[in-house]
Amino acid sequence: MAVPGGAERLCVLAVAPPVPPGRATAALSPLFAAEALPAAAAPERGGGARSRQSGAAAAGCPSVSVVFPGAVSRESCCRFACELLKHVLHQRHQLPLPYEQLAYFCRRAAQDGDMIKKPPSIDMASKKCQQVLMELEGVLQHLEVMFSLTLVPRVLILLGGNAMSPKELYELNLEGICLGSAEESLKTPFCVRKLFHSLFIADAFSELKVLPVVGTVVMLQGHRDCGVDWFRPKLNYKVPTRGRKLIVNLSSDGDINISASSPQAMAPAWEDYIWFQAPVTLKGFHE
């Protein structure tokens, strides 16, 4: 099964024989050379990120593009997915406070009982709050496991409705990222700040109406034989086309640091990548 959206744009930095001078950039990613061509000469990629972005723009689908000036680690990609999930849940009124604040008050309430003053608008020690946080923390932990087992080119956060027809869809597209080791990659805090600065500038959530309490489903792509046992494989899943949609496109550009061993891009067998669905539907709550 080919990865929808042309996941071939995701490249992995791995150790390879030395590259002759002047050819390092081309060795990092065959797409850099294609993108350097004039638009008319660039090869067509029916499922590529470029074609899908232009198609999304033509259809009026909002998108936010973030270009990192170098390679990004797999740990950073996991942080992008986790932080975006927490951000969407708060911005779309599924959590009354940002995740970190909510978790902090709940822990303090559990430790100190009635000794700590709680915000008047919400009972932080309520069973509903504790359950929501427990389920969300479980999803975040399993996302970390998934990213450690396989490349993840795309992540979907689906609000309301069901996985086939959600009310809102938020897609994190990692296909343009060049993955590198922790030593060769940009620092995770820098990348996270750059991502959320772009989201802030885009102001993608300010004009949306308040969303009632709905279920949230998380889906992501990974290798069919990655060995994950928590996420459920969805072999025939297709990304919904209805409902409000926001695409966050991440990519690497500029000078990719190359060590003396000259890392080289390698393209995985993308036909072996399928969609996986979290078995838990996150249920938000209002004050």
Residue frames relative to the residue before (quaternion, step in Angstrom):
aa qw qx qy qz dx dy dz
M 1.0000 0.0000 0.0000 0.0000 0.00 0.00 0.00
A 0.3462 -0.7385 0.5393 0.2096 3.57 -0.70 1.01
V 0.4985 -0.6565 0.4744 0.3088 3.52 -1.02 0.77
P 0.4325 -0.6942 0.4988 0.2868 3.61 -0.72 0.98
G 0.7854 0.3338 -0.2367 0.4645 3.53 -1.03 0.73
G 0.5253 -0.6837 0.4102 0.2972 3.59 1.17 0.29
A 0.0454 0.8486 -0.5251 0.0457 3.56 0.69 1.04
E 0.4426 0.7010 -0.4653 0.3101 3.57 1.22 0.02
R 0.5402 0.6273 -0.4106 0.3821 3.59 1.21 -0.20
L 0.5876 0.5573 -0.3856 0.4420 3.60 1.15 -0.40
C 0.0347 -0.8044 0.5930 0.0092 3.58 -0.75 0.99
V 0.2749 -0.7629 0.5711 0.1277 3.52 -1.15 0.72
L 0.3282 -0.7339 0.5591 0.2026 3.55 -0.89 0.93
A 0.0883 0.7924 -0.5951 0.1008 3.57 -0.66 1.10
V 0.6093 -0.5651 0.4026 0.3838 3.55 -1.22 0.43
A 0.0634 0.7860 -0.6084 0.0895 3.55 -0.89 0.97
P 0.6713 -0.4767 0.3532 0.4443 3.60 -1.22 0.21
P 0.6649 -0.5115 0.3509 0.4161 3.60 -1.17 0.49
V 0.3157 -0.7373 0.5726 0.1697 3.53 -1.12 0.79
P 0.5237 -0.6419 0.4449 0.3403 3.61 -0.85 0.85
P 0.6098 -0.5613 0.4050 0.3861 3.59 -1.09 0.67
G 0.7882 0.3209 -0.2477 0.4631 3.51 -1.13 0.80
R 0.7270 0.3980 -0.2475 0.5018 3.58 1.26 -0.15
A 0.3643 0.7669 -0.4740 0.2334 3.58 1.26 0.12
T 0.6673 0.5097 -0.3191 0.4395 3.58 0.86 -0.90
A 0.6646 0.4960 -0.3149 0.4617 3.56 0.91 -0.84
A 0.6510 0.5253 -0.3286 0.4385 3.58 1.04 -0.71
L 0.6096 0.5790 -0.3625 0.4022 3.57 1.08 -0.62
S 0.8028 -0.1194 0.1074 0.5742 3.56 0.86 -0.83
P 0.4195 -0.7065 0.5041 0.2659 3.59 -0.75 0.97
L 0.5973 0.5865 -0.3662 0.4063 3.58 1.20 -0.39
F 0.5553 0.5994 -0.4058 0.4095 3.58 1.13 -0.54
A 0.6606 0.5028 -0.3101 0.4632 3.57 0.95 -0.87
A 0.6496 0.5180 -0.3202 0.4552 3.58 0.99 -0.82
E 0.6923 0.4745 -0.2876 0.4613 3.57 0.94 -0.86
A 0.6069 0.5599 -0.3593 0.4348 3.59 1.20 -0.38
L 0.5793 0.5853 -0.3756 0.4251 3.57 1.25 -0.35
P 0.5981 -0.5201 0.4388 0.4234 3.59 -1.20 0.32
A 0.6682 -0.5313 0.3363 0.3976 3.55 -1.16 0.61
A 0.6760 0.5029 -0.3090 0.4412 3.58 0.94 -0.82
A 0.7240 0.4385 -0.2508 0.4697 3.58 1.12 -0.66
A 0.5200 0.6476 -0.4238 0.3615 3.59 1.20 -0.36
P 0.4969 -0.6705 0.4538 0.3124 3.59 -0.91 0.86
E 0.4800 -0.6602 0.4987 0.2915 3.54 -1.09 0.74
R 0.0586 -0.7626 0.6438 0.0230 3.53 -1.02 0.87
G 0.3477 -0.7988 0.4486 0.1992 3.53 -0.04 1.31
G 0.7891 0.2664 -0.1616 0.5293 3.58 0.97 -0.77
G 0.4014 0.7608 -0.4486 0.2428 3.58 1.25 0.09
A 0.6552 -0.5243 0.3711 0.3976 3.51 -1.30 0.45
R 0.6287 0.5448 -0.3485 0.4319 3.59 1.00 -0.80
S 0.6962 0.4648 -0.2909 0.4633 3.60 0.83 -0.94
R 0.6607 0.4963 -0.3327 0.4543 3.57 0.98 -0.72
Q 0.6217 0.5340 -0.3502 0.4536 3.58 1.03 -0.71
S 0.6673 0.4843 -0.3137 0.4710 3.58 0.90 -0.85
G 0.6366 0.5199 -0.3303 0.4641 3.57 1.06 -0.73
A 0.6420 0.5175 -0.3224 0.4649 3.55 1.03 -0.80
A 0.6475 0.5146 -0.3270 0.4572 3.56 0.99 -0.81
A 0.6475 0.5225 -0.3232 0.4508 3.55 1.00 -0.84
A 0.7007 0.4523 -0.2632 0.4849 3.54 1.08 -0.72
G 0.5356 -0.6501 0.3953 0.3665 3.58 1.25 0.04
C 0.4184 0.7022 -0.4747 0.3264 3.59 1.21 0.38
P 0.3793 -0.7361 0.5034 0.2467 3.62 -0.63 1.03
S 0.0064 -0.7918 0.6106 -0.0170 3.54 -1.12 0.68
V 0.1946 -0.7367 0.6363 0.1202 3.52 -1.31 0.50
S 0.1317 -0.8029 0.5792 0.0500 3.58 -0.74 1.04
V 0.0614 -0.7810 0.6215 -0.0036 3.54 -0.95 0.98
V 0.1087 -0.7959 0.5950 0.0276 3.57 -0.71 1.11
F 0.2185 -0.7839 0.5717 0.1044 3.56 -0.67 1.13
P 0.4105 -0.7425 0.4752 0.2332 3.60 -0.86 0.90
G 0.7862 0.1996 -0.1582 0.5630 3.57 0.77 0.99
A 0.7002 -0.4380 0.3483 0.4433 3.52 -1.34 -0.12
V 0.2355 -0.7547 0.6022 0.1107 3.55 -1.25 0.59
S 0.4338 -0.7071 0.4938 0.2607 3.58 -0.96 0.82
R 0.6211 -0.5390 0.4133 0.3910 3.54 -1.26 0.38
E 0.6019 0.5583 -0.3529 0.4490 3.58 1.10 -0.66
S 0.6373 0.5174 -0.3276 0.4678 3.58 1.04 -0.74
C 0.6316 0.5320 -0.3360 0.4529 3.58 0.98 -0.80
C 0.6318 0.5185 -0.3272 0.4744 3.56 1.03 -0.75
R 0.6431 0.5182 -0.3214 0.4633 3.58 0.98 -0.82
F 0.6021 0.5567 -0.3618 0.4435 3.59 1.01 -0.75
A 0.6870 0.4886 -0.2856 0.4558 3.57 0.85 -1.00
C 0.6820 0.4925 -0.2934 0.4541 3.59 0.87 -0.94
E 0.6948 0.4721 -0.2851 0.4616 3.58 0.87 -0.93
L 0.6355 0.5141 -0.3413 0.4640 3.59 1.02 -0.69
L 0.6217 0.5353 -0.3436 0.4570 3.60 1.00 -0.76
K 0.6768 0.4799 -0.2962 0.4731 3.60 0.85 -0.92
H 0.6506 0.5282 -0.3110 0.4483 3.56 1.00 -0.84
V 0.6630 0.5016 -0.3051 0.4645 3.58 0.90 -0.91
L 0.6479 0.5272 -0.3289 0.4406 3.60 0.90 -0.86
H 0.6894 0.4537 -0.2909 0.4841 3.59 0.97 -0.77
Q 0.6821 0.4996 -0.2980 0.4431 3.58 0.84 -0.95
R 0.7373 0.3782 -0.2215 0.5140 3.58 1.09 -0.66
H 0.5647 -0.6880 0.3436 0.2994 3.54 1.23 0.74
Q 0.4205 0.6707 -0.5003 0.3507 3.56 1.02 0.80
L 0.7235 0.2202 -0.1790 0.6293 3.57 1.35 -0.20
P 0.4401 -0.7246 0.4587 0.2662 3.63 -0.81 0.90
L 0.7627 0.1738 -0.1082 0.6136 3.58 1.27 -0.38
P 0.6238 -0.4867 0.4154 0.4488 3.60 -1.21 0.24
Y 0.6693 -0.5562 0.3176 0.3766 3.54 -1.07 0.81
E 0.6813 0.5037 -0.3103 0.4310 3.60 0.80 -0.97
Q 0.6596 0.4941 -0.3120 0.4727 3.59 0.98 -0.80
L 0.6482 0.5225 -0.3170 0.4542 3.55 0.96 -0.87
A 0.6684 0.4933 -0.2983 0.4701 3.58 0.92 -0.90
Y 0.6373 0.5370 -0.3293 0.4438 3.59 1.00 -0.81
F 0.6984 0.4676 -0.2831 0.4619 3.59 0.79 -0.98
C 0.6404 0.5221 -0.3325 0.4546 3.57 1.03 -0.73
R 0.6552 0.4995 -0.3183 0.4690 3.58 0.96 -0.81
R 0.6597 0.5009 -0.3125 0.4650 3.57 0.93 -0.85
A 0.6442 0.5219 -0.3215 0.4574 3.56 1.00 -0.82
A 0.6674 0.4965 -0.3041 0.4644 3.57 0.99 -0.81
Q 0.6928 0.4773 -0.2759 0.4649 3.59 1.05 -0.75
D 0.8044 0.3236 -0.1342 0.4797 3.55 0.87 -0.99
G 0.3891 -0.7268 0.4875 0.2875 3.58 1.23 -0.14
D 0.8126 -0.2300 0.1931 0.4995 3.56 -0.84 -0.99
M 0.4564 0.7057 -0.4448 0.3096 3.61 1.25 0.08
I 0.7072 0.4191 -0.2602 0.5065 3.58 1.15 -0.52
K 0.4337 -0.6920 0.5167 0.2572 3.53 -1.01 0.83
K 0.2447 -0.7877 0.5535 0.1150 3.55 -0.69 1.11
P 0.5817 -0.5406 0.4515 0.4069 3.61 -1.14 0.47
P 0.5259 -0.6840 0.4009 0.3079 3.59 -0.82 0.94
S 0.6733 0.5424 -0.3063 0.3984 3.59 1.10 -0.59
I 0.8152 0.1557 -0.0665 0.5540 3.60 1.15 -0.27
D 0.3423 -0.7068 0.5795 0.2178 3.54 -1.09 0.69
M 0.2951 -0.8146 0.4774 0.1463 3.52 -0.15 1.35
A 0.6888 0.4748 -0.2865 0.4669 3.58 1.15 -0.45
S 0.3934 0.7381 -0.4758 0.2721 3.58 1.23 0.10
K 0.6030 -0.5767 0.4126 0.3654 3.52 -1.17 0.58
K 0.6228 0.5527 -0.3502 0.4289 3.57 1.01 -0.74
C 0.6581 0.5039 -0.3088 0.4666 3.56 0.93 -0.89
Q 0.6633 0.5093 -0.3047 0.4559 3.56 0.90 -0.92
Q 0.6654 0.5088 -0.3090 0.4504 3.57 0.96 -0.84
V 0.6451 0.5198 -0.3227 0.4577 3.58 0.95 -0.88
L 0.6744 0.4896 -0.2996 0.4645 3.58 0.90 -0.90
M 0.6413 0.5270 -0.3312 0.4487 3.58 0.96 -0.81
E 0.6747 0.4835 -0.2991 0.4708 3.59 0.93 -0.86
L 0.6575 0.5053 -0.3135 0.4626 3.58 0.96 -0.83
E 0.6494 0.5088 -0.3206 0.4655 3.59 0.93 -0.83
G 0.6217 0.5384 -0.3384 0.4573 3.57 1.08 -0.69
V 0.6491 0.5039 -0.3161 0.4742 3.59 0.96 -0.84
L 0.6504 0.5193 -0.3207 0.4521 3.60 0.93 -0.86
Q 0.6540 0.5102 -0.3146 0.4616 3.58 0.96 -0.81
H 0.6882 0.4671 -0.2892 0.4738 3.57 0.95 -0.82
L 0.5662 0.5586 -0.3882 0.4655 3.59 1.17 -0.43
E 0.6332 0.5267 -0.3293 0.4617 3.58 0.98 -0.80
V 0.6424 0.5129 -0.3216 0.4700 3.57 0.99 -0.82
M 0.6588 0.5234 -0.3124 0.4409 3.57 0.90 -0.94
F 0.6810 0.4843 -0.2947 0.4636 3.59 0.89 -0.89
S 0.6463 0.5117 -0.3259 0.4628 3.59 1.15 -0.50
L 0.6948 0.4864 -0.2642 0.4591 3.59 1.21 -0.50
T 0.8262 0.0545 0.0412 0.5592 3.59 1.02 -0.72
L 0.5491 -0.5302 0.5081 0.3991 3.53 -1.31 0.23
V 0.1419 -0.7780 0.6088 0.0631 3.57 -1.05 0.79
P 0.1816 -0.8342 0.5112 0.0991 3.62 -0.14 1.21
R 0.8185 0.0690 -0.0148 0.5701 3.62 1.05 -0.63
V 0.1088 -0.7626 0.6359 0.0472 3.54 -1.19 0.73
L 0.1435 -0.7844 0.5998 0.0657 3.57 -1.00 0.87
I 0.1120 -0.7408 0.6590 0.0662 3.55 -1.11 0.83
L 0.0783 -0.8353 0.5433 -0.0300 3.56 -0.35 1.31
L 0.1130 -0.8107 0.5741 0.0196 3.57 -0.64 1.16
G 0.8407 0.1538 -0.1335 0.5017 3.54 -0.94 0.95
G 0.7733 0.3170 -0.2405 0.4936 3.55 -1.26 0.30
N 0.5386 -0.5691 0.4590 0.4187 3.54 -0.79 -1.07
A 0.7444 -0.4203 0.2719 0.4419 3.56 -1.29 0.05
M 0.6846 0.4795 -0.2867 0.4683 3.58 1.12 -0.58
S 0.8071 0.0758 -0.0076 0.5855 3.58 1.10 -0.67
P 0.0248 0.8310 -0.5538 0.0471 3.61 0.34 1.21
K 0.5606 -0.5733 0.4668 0.3730 3.55 -1.29 0.27
E 0.7931 0.0438 0.0041 0.6075 3.56 1.03 -0.83
L 0.1056 -0.7882 0.6056 0.0289 3.55 -1.08 0.81
Y 0.0682 -0.7742 0.6291 0.0112 3.54 -0.90 1.00
E 0.1022 -0.8202 0.5629 0.0077 3.55 -0.59 1.19
L 0.1704 -0.7387 0.6450 0.0958 3.53 -1.01 0.93
N 0.1144 -0.8146 0.5686 0.0090 3.55 -0.45 1.27
L 0.0925 -0.8269 0.5546 -0.0079 3.55 -0.48 1.28
E 0.3597 0.7900 -0.4505 0.2088 3.57 1.28 0.12
G 0.7127 0.4604 -0.2645 0.4584 3.60 1.06 -0.63
I 0.4896 0.6754 -0.4212 0.3560 3.57 1.31 0.02
C 0.2358 -0.7119 0.6390 0.1711 3.55 -1.15 0.72
L 0.2538 -0.7969 0.5357 0.1165 3.54 -0.52 1.21
G 0.0055 0.7901 -0.6126 0.0194 3.54 -1.04 0.82
S 0.6421 -0.4877 0.3986 0.4369 3.54 -1.27 0.07
A 0.6875 -0.4822 0.3388 0.4243 3.55 -1.27 0.31
E 0.6642 0.5167 -0.3046 0.4462 3.58 1.03 -0.78
E 0.7357 0.4254 -0.2267 0.4757 3.59 1.03 -0.77
S 0.6701 0.5430 -0.2834 0.4192 3.57 1.23 -0.39
L 0.6244 -0.5043 0.4424 0.4002 3.51 -1.37 0.24
K 0.5664 -0.6066 0.4341 0.3503 3.57 -1.12 0.60
T 0.5756 -0.6343 0.4025 0.3231 3.55 -0.99 0.90
P 0.6572 0.5049 -0.3492 0.4373 3.68 0.78 -0.81
F 0.6269 0.5308 -0.3366 0.4604 3.58 1.01 -0.77
C 0.6787 0.4962 -0.2950 0.4540 3.58 0.89 -0.93
V 0.6519 0.5080 -0.3206 0.4627 3.59 0.95 -0.83
R 0.6427 0.5133 -0.3259 0.4661 3.60 0.97 -0.81
K 0.6531 0.5119 -0.3181 0.4586 3.58 0.95 -0.84
L 0.6324 0.5352 -0.3287 0.4534 3.58 0.99 -0.82
F 0.7513 0.4025 -0.2378 0.4658 3.58 0.72 -1.01
H 0.5500 0.5622 -0.4064 0.4651 3.59 1.18 -0.32
S 0.6558 0.5023 -0.3089 0.4714 3.58 0.99 -0.82
L 0.6426 0.5087 -0.3231 0.4733 3.59 1.01 -0.77
F 0.6411 0.5228 -0.3219 0.4605 3.57 1.03 -0.79
I 0.6629 0.4981 -0.3039 0.4691 3.58 0.93 -0.89
A 0.6664 0.5082 -0.3025 0.4540 3.58 0.99 -0.82
D 0.1807 -0.8242 0.5189 0.1371 3.60 1.21 -0.51
A 0.1529 0.8633 -0.4669 0.1152 3.54 0.97 0.95
F 0.7465 0.4296 -0.2234 0.4563 3.61 1.15 -0.41
S 0.5281 0.7050 -0.3933 0.2635 3.60 1.17 -0.47
E 0.7542 0.4081 -0.2200 0.4650 3.60 0.97 -0.77
L 0.5047 0.6624 -0.4238 0.3562 3.59 1.24 0.08
K 0.4909 -0.6420 0.5025 0.3071 3.54 -1.12 0.67
V 0.6092 -0.5483 0.4188 0.3910 3.55 -1.21 0.52
L 0.2863 -0.7642 0.5589 0.1473 3.54 -0.83 1.03
P 0.4373 -0.6791 0.5078 0.2997 3.62 -0.87 0.82
V 0.6720 -0.4596 0.3646 0.4519 3.56 -1.27 0.10
V 0.0610 0.7942 -0.5973 0.0940 3.56 -0.69 1.12
G 0.5449 -0.5807 0.4790 0.3693 3.53 -1.32 0.04
T 0.1904 -0.7707 0.5996 0.1008 3.57 -1.14 0.70
V 0.1315 -0.7883 0.6003 0.0315 3.54 -0.82 1.10
V 0.1935 -0.7690 0.6009 0.1007 3.57 -1.00 0.86
M 0.0066 0.7789 -0.6263 0.0320 3.55 -0.92 0.99
L 0.0261 0.7952 -0.6052 0.0267 3.55 -1.16 0.57
Q 0.4432 -0.6792 0.5213 0.2656 3.52 -1.26 0.48
G 0.1226 0.7735 -0.6151 0.0906 3.53 -1.12 0.75
H 0.6606 -0.4944 0.3715 0.4256 3.55 -1.28 0.16
R 0.5459 -0.6583 0.4147 0.3109 3.55 -0.91 0.96
D 0.7544 0.3417 -0.1921 0.5266 3.61 1.14 -0.58
C 0.2873 0.7998 -0.4895 0.1954 3.59 1.14 0.55
G 0.4924 -0.6977 0.4093 0.3214 3.60 1.21 -0.29
V 0.4224 0.6940 -0.4839 0.3252 3.61 1.21 0.17
D 0.1621 -0.8151 0.5508 0.0767 3.58 -0.93 0.85
W 0.6088 0.5523 -0.3631 0.4387 3.60 1.24 0.03
F 0.6952 0.4144 -0.2617 0.5258 3.59 0.88 -0.90
R 0.3553 -0.7460 0.5316 0.1861 3.55 -1.06 0.82
P 0.4155 -0.7167 0.4946 0.2630 3.62 -0.75 0.96
K 0.0979 -0.7664 0.6339 0.0341 3.55 -1.09 0.85
L 0.2244 -0.8523 0.4583 0.1147 3.53 0.26 1.34
N 0.7939 0.3147 -0.1504 0.4980 3.59 0.92 -0.84
Y 0.3530 0.7653 -0.4843 0.2349 3.58 1.19 0.32
K 0.1047 -0.7661 0.6322 0.0487 3.54 -1.11 0.82
V 0.5215 -0.6482 0.4559 0.3163 3.55 -0.95 0.89
P 0.4732 -0.6920 0.4604 0.2919 3.62 -0.75 0.99
T 0.3073 -0.7514 0.5592 0.1679 3.54 -1.17 0.65
R 0.6567 0.4876 -0.3139 0.4821 3.59 1.23 -0.26
G 0.6866 0.4636 -0.3592 0.4297 3.53 -1.29 0.35
R 0.6253 -0.5273 0.4064 0.4071 3.55 -1.28 0.27
K 0.0593 -0.8186 0.5709 -0.0199 3.56 -0.91 0.93
L 0.0292 -0.7623 0.6464 0.0108 3.54 -1.06 0.85
I 0.1483 -0.7880 0.5948 0.0577 3.56 -0.81 1.05
V 0.1431 -0.7568 0.6340 0.0699 3.56 -0.91 0.98
N 0.1173 -0.8195 0.5607 0.0140 3.56 -0.33 1.31
L 0.0839 -0.7929 0.6033 0.0186 3.57 -0.74 1.08
S 0.0736 0.7970 -0.5948 0.0743 3.57 -1.00 0.82
S 0.3590 -0.6964 0.5777 0.2288 3.53 -1.36 0.27
D 0.0521 0.7825 -0.6172 0.0643 3.54 -1.08 0.77
G 0.6663 0.5113 -0.3611 0.4052 3.54 -1.29 -0.06
D 0.7515 -0.3643 0.2905 0.4670 3.53 -1.24 -0.51
I 0.1741 -0.7579 0.6232 0.0832 3.54 -0.71 1.14
N 0.4155 -0.7241 0.4887 0.2534 3.57 -0.59 1.12
I 0.0871 -0.7971 0.5975 0.0090 3.55 -0.78 1.06
S 0.3483 -0.7451 0.5327 0.1993 3.56 -0.72 1.06
A 0.7290 -0.4203 0.2975 0.4510 3.55 -1.29 0.05
S 0.6638 0.4995 -0.3062 0.4649 3.57 1.15 -0.57
S 0.3419 -0.7991 0.4474 0.2106 3.57 1.34 0.06
P 0.1663 -0.7894 0.5849 0.0845 3.62 0.05 1.23
Q 0.1480 -0.7903 0.5919 0.0555 3.54 -1.15 0.64
A 0.5066 -0.6536 0.4673 0.3128 3.56 -1.04 0.74
M 0.0619 -0.7706 0.6337 0.0282 3.52 -1.10 0.80
A 0.2810 -0.7718 0.5499 0.1515 3.59 -0.85 0.95
P 0.3503 -0.7355 0.5355 0.2225 3.61 -0.65 1.05
A 0.5679 -0.5544 0.4680 0.3887 3.55 -1.32 0.14
W 0.2195 -0.8437 0.4755 0.1176 3.56 0.14 1.31
E 0.5575 0.6013 -0.4140 0.3952 3.60 1.12 -0.33
D 0.6535 0.5031 -0.3114 0.4721 3.59 1.25 -0.30
Y 0.5787 0.5706 -0.3808 0.4411 3.59 1.26 0.17
I 0.0535 -0.8072 0.5867 -0.0374 3.55 -0.85 1.07
W 0.5663 -0.5736 0.4623 0.3696 3.55 -1.34 0.14
F 0.1135 -0.7501 0.6479 0.0681 3.53 -1.21 0.73
Q 0.2016 -0.7825 0.5806 0.1000 3.57 -1.10 0.74
A 0.4686 -0.6481 0.5203 0.2996 3.55 -1.01 0.82
P 0.4300 -0.7302 0.4662 0.2541 3.63 -0.84 0.90
V 0.6588 0.4751 -0.2959 0.5027 3.58 1.31 -0.07
T 0.2185 -0.7344 0.6272 0.1398 3.56 -1.01 0.88
L 0.3182 -0.7660 0.5305 0.1748 3.55 -0.54 1.19
K 0.1438 -0.7908 0.5927 0.0524 3.56 -0.72 1.08
G 0.2896 -0.7849 0.5249 0.1568 3.56 -0.54 1.16
F 0.1672 -0.7682 0.5994 0.1505 3.54 -1.29 -0.11
H 0.3550 -0.7151 0.5668 0.2035 3.53 -1.23 0.63
E 0.6584 -0.4918 0.3873 0.4178 3.51 -1.32 0.20
